[in-house]
């Protein structure tokens, strides 16, 4: 019982830790084009930012054929949404370009993926929010009052966002609606860094370190043509590396820590090693008591291979029970 219990506790601890490590390493890997999507990040001397400008994505796409698609994201600090007698202050509201549905693979349960974000007054909601605001009714075409100023129409319902997604939101509004009040979008400025910019590269592009470095230099050159006075250096950050990369200014909440992941992974392996050593020590300690049994079996005609199979079978059975 001591052997089985010790092995069971050790295995359970290691498996739970390794499941957490696996989850941390799996962030954003569920997107169909995850290997082609990069976030544009920037350094201003010692200041490291995750944000970028409104004009950069379209400008880069026009001059860099390797860029297949771009999308800009902006987060609202607080949005008041109302329908019927239900009114809530929502914190997880994003504004996104219509290309959001092409670049990312968040499943759309209801609505047309091709047109869901093309209406200026559109809004995408998650399953959870659909139940919260409309219960069991079909939310498509329903009106939601926004900030007591304008009405928006539900054009799509997304699956609840996976926990292993760096982007965590409940609502998506079209960037075109933000452009009505946000001057950076009206002028496509390159100087103000207020949005998260993503690019999707062509499938044929080889994402080697040298090729990525070449694209980053090209981005620097294009940016400084539009904003020669801004001292910034740009990098392409793979989508699947964002969660565990060092945190930057403007990063979204829920950032991970690569150091913790490495520490817990090593801890899980060490626990497994200690448990295995403990199992072997207990088995060895019991072997002295079983010398008479082995002697009697040999006298009765048992051969070496039979004894080996017996003890290995016992060990496997105990491990299986654990």
N, C-alpha and C positions, 0 to 999 in steps of 0.2 A: 504493500500500500504506500509505503514511503517513496519507493522508486516511481510508481505510477503517478502519485500526486506531484512529486517534484518535477517529473518530466512534463506533466500536463500544464503546470503553472508556467514553466519555462517556455514551452511551445506557444501557449496562449499569449504570453507577454511579447514574444518575438513576432508572432503573426500580427497582433494588433499594431505594433510599432511599424512593421513593414507595410501594412495596409495604409497607414497614415503617410508614410514616405511615398508609396506609390501614388496616392491621391495628390500629394504636393507636386510630384513630377509630371502628373498628367494634365496640368492646367492648360486649357484652350486647345488640347489635342483633338477634341471632338469635331472641330471645324474641318470641313471637307478640304479647304485650301490652306490649312494651317501652315504648311511648309512654305507657302508663297507670300504670306502676309507679314509685313514689318511695320513697326511703329517708328516714326521719325522723332528722334530725341535730340536734344541740343545741350551744349556746354557753353556757358559764358564765364570763362575763367574758372573760378572755384565753384560757381553756381551751376548745378546740374538740373536741367528741367525736362519734364516729360511733355510739356505743352509746346505747341507751335502755332503758326499764323494761319489766318483764313485764306490767304492767297497762294500759299506755297503748293498745296497738292495739285491744283489745276495747272499752275505754272510749270511744275516738274513734269507732269504728264505730257504737256505740250512739247517739251524739249527732250524727253527721255523715252524713246520707243519701248524700252524694256518694261516700263510701268504699264500694266494692263488696266488697273483700276485704282481709284483712290476713294477714301471716305473720311469725313471730318466728324468729330463727336464733341459735343459741348454738354456739360452737366448743369442743370438748374439747381440752385441751392434750396429752393422751396417753391412748390407750386400748389395752389389751392384748386382742387377738382371737386365738382359737384354734379350730382344727377339725382333728380327727384328730391327726396328729403335726406339724402346722404351727402355729406360734405366732409372731405378729408384733406389734410395738409400732407402732401407727398414729397419725400426727399429724394427718391430714386427715379428721377425723370431725366431723360437724355434727349438732346436734339441731334439728329443725324441726317446726312445726305441720303438721297433716294438709293444710292449705290450700296448702302448698308446691307440691304437684303441680298445683294450679289456677292459682296466680299465675305460676309460672315454667314454661318450655316445654322443660325438659331431656327429651330423648326417652327413653321407657321401652320397652326392647326386650322384656322379659318381665315379666309380672305385670299386675295390674289397677290402672290409674292412680287410679281412684276410691277404692280401699280400701287401697292399698299402705302408707300411713302411719297407718292407723286402729287397727291392733293395737298394744297397749302394748309387746309384745315383738318388734315388726317391725324389720327393717333393710333398707335399700336399698343395693346395691353397684353399682359401675361394672363394665363389661365387663372391664377390666384386672384388677380385684380378683377377679372371678368366676374368671378363668383362674388367678390366683395362688393362690387357696384351693381351688378345686375342679377345676382342669384342664379337661377336655372334658365333665365331667358337668353335667347341668342343675342349677343352684344353687337353683332355686325349691323352698322347703320344707325346705332344708338348715338344720342347726343350727350356730350359731357361739357359742362360749363367750366371754363378755365379762368382762374384769377378774377372772377366776377366781371370779365371784360369781353370774352369771346366764346363762341361755341366751337367745339371740335367733334369730328365724326369718327367713330370707331371703324377702321377699315381692315383690321386684322387682329387675330388673337395668337400670341406666341405661346409655346410650351413654357412652363416655369423654367427659369434660367438655371442651368446646372450649377451645383456648388463649386465645381472646379473650373469656373469661368472667371477671368480677371474682370470682365465687364458684368456688373451686377445692377440690374435695373428692373423697374416695373412698368415703365411707360417709355415709348419712343415717339417723339414729335418730329416733323420734317424740319430740316435746317432752313427751308424757305420761310417758315413762319417766324423763326428767330431773326431772319434778315430784315424783317419789317421794323425792328427796333434796335438791332445791333449794327453799329456803323462799320465795324471791321468787315462784315459780310457784304455790306453795300459797296464798299470801296475795294474789297479783296486785298486788304493791306498785307504787307510782308513784315511789318515792324512789330506789331503787337502779338504776343504769344499767349493766346487764351483758349486754344482748342487742342484736342488730341487728333493728330493726323496719322492716318494709316495708308500704306500703299500695298497693292497686290502686284507682284512681279509675274512676268510671263512664265509658263510652265517650262519653256525651253531654256530659261536662265539657269546657269550653274552657280548655286550659292556658295562657292568656295570663298575662303577668307580674302583671297586676292581680288576676286570679282566684286565682293561686297565693298571692300576698301575703295575700289575704283569708282563704284557708284556713289559712295559717300563724298569723295573728292569732287565728283561732278555736281552733286547737290550743293556743296559749299560754293562752287564757282557760280552756279545759277543764282543762288541766294544773294551773293555779294554783288551781282549785277543789278539786282532790284533794290538792295539795301546795303550800299557800300560802307556806310558808317557803323553798322552793327557788327561787333566782334563776336561771332558765334561759330562754333564747329558742330557739324551735324553727323549723326550716326543712325544706322538702320538696326533696330532692335527686333529680333525674331519674336513673333507673337507668343510662341510657346515658352520663351525665356523671360517674359515680362514679370511673371509672378514671383520668381526667386531672384531676380536681379536686384542690385542695391537700389533702395528707394530714392526717388527723385521728387523735386518740387512739382506739384500738380498731379502726382500719382493718385490713383483711386484707392479707397480704403480696402483693407483686407490683404495687404501685401504680405508675402511670405518671406522666409529667411533661409537662404541656402546653407548657412552655417548650422542652423538647428537641424535641418534635414540630414546633413552629413553626420552630425553628432548622434542623432537618434538611430541612423542606419548602422553605425559602428556599434552602438549600444546593443541593438537587436542581435547582431552577429556575435558579440561577446557573450550575451546571455545564452545563446544557442551552444556556444563552445563550453561554457561552464556547466550547463545542464548535461551535455553529452559526457563530459569528464566525470560529473557526479554519478551519472548512470553507470558508467564503466567501473568506477570505484566501488559502488554498492554491489555490482555483479561480481567483482573480484573478491570482495569481502565475504560474500555468501559461498563462494566456490570452495573454501576450506571446509565448511560444514558438509559439503556434498561429496567429499572425497570417498566416503564409505559407499555412497550410492553408485559412484562411477566404478569403484572396485568390484562391487557386486554385479554390475551390468557386464563388466569385462569377463568375470568368471562365468557368467551365464552365456557368454559367446558374442557380446556386442563388439563391433569393430570400431575403429577410430572415426570413420566417416559417419556412422550412425550417431555417435556422441556429439560430433560437430553439428550435425543437422538438428539434434535435439536442443542444444543450447542456443543455436541461432534462431530456431523456431520460437523458443521461449522469449528471447529478446525482441523479436519482431512482434510477437503477440502483445507483450507489455507496451511496446511503442505504439501499437495500433490502439490499444485501450486508452493510452494517454492522449 
